[in-house]
Amino acid sequence: MLRQIVPRNARSKRALEKKAPQLNENAKNTLFLKGSSCSELVQLALTDLHSLKRPLSIKFTKKNLIHPFEDASSLEFFSEKNDASLLVLGSHSKKRPHCLTFVRTFGSKVLDMLELYLDPETLRTLGQFKNKKCAVGLKPLIVFSGTPFESPTPTPYTLAKSLFTDLFIGQEAQTVDVEGLQYIVSISAEEEREGEPAPKIHFRVYLIRTKKSSEKLPRAEVEEMGPRMDFRIGRMKEADDGMMKEALKRPKHLEPKQKKNVETDIVGDKIGRIHLGRQDLDSLQSRKMKGLKRRRDGEIEDEGNDMTMVDQVENSDSGAKRTKL
């Protein structure tokens, strides 16, 4: 669990309120830094990822003696000082060659980590593709292909999907202009087979080109823009349950208010339920008719006496009719 800090004066209280979670958070910044030993291929990969992430990225050029799985205090320090919730550390060793460590933090504390090893044979940088590049600061289309990314249990592939999504999601937007969709980030992996090594993660970036067509909508074509990277799965550190629950908590102001007695069925139709009170039929307004009009009690008794006298006279004359009571 996260440590609760109690402010000692008004100045520290304002500083803590500034760092506290906000209703509308800013976009996630990414910090790219090098370890104590870093190969040239890893440096090229960090530079290309930094170019795709701009302007929400910071890149350090100096080397840092950091071993994230042994001691992550340096990464937490850099995360707090640079307001970066994502970090990518490049390193190289004989045991773990051409390694990129993706680190995600919450409250300037390490949440989860994943190691990915670059394949030096398939690596191609942005500069090796001689074509037009996308503009800076645009949101890409992110595509994940492969059953390993859809596993219901936590795996390195599901963690990689979550980390890459946070890396390229950019600024939150309600609507997106179609003309601003200029490139696609495609991340794919083959199916896992027993007795074989874990499948690689293929990272590709494509440029979207629109051309004239005979129809109303333009024809869309894709062209590889770079970089091209293939990763092997390395070590991973899953998030603590309590810390992840705290990170996924949403403010009550942002949660949509649930409407009572309104549901949505499987098809997507909205169904409402109406509760009616007990109906009083005595006060129901009906059609006015002379025969249904109520009379006073005196008029009803006089009319009854008249009818009785008429029946008695008719009985005395004919003797066939009986008196009606």
Salt bridges, closest charged atoms under 4 A:
GLU70 OE2 - ARG235 NH1 3.81
GLU76 OE1 - LYS109 NZ 3.94
GLU80 OE2 - LYS19 NZ 3.12
ASP112 OD2 - ARG104 NH2 2.72
GLU115 OE1 - ARG96 NE 3.70
GLU115 OE2 - ARG235 NH2 2.71
ASP119 OD2 - LYS200 NZ 2.82
GLU150 OE2 - LYS161 NZ 3.35
ASP166 OD2 - LYS28 NZ 3.11
ASP166 OD2 - ARG104 NH1 2.70
GLU221 OE1 - LYS211 NZ 3.28
GLU221 OE2 - ARG219 NH2 3.06
GLU223 OE1 - ARG209 NE 2.70
GLU224 OE2 - ARG228 NE 2.88
ASP230 OD1 - HIS202 ND1 2.94
ASP230 OD1 - ARG204 NH1 3.01
GLU246 OE1 - LYS249 NZ 3.56
GLU263 OE2 - ARG273 NH2 3.54
GLU299 OE2 - ARG296 NH2 2.87
GLU303 OE1 - ARG295 NH1 2.95
GLU314 OE1 - LYS321 NZ 3.56
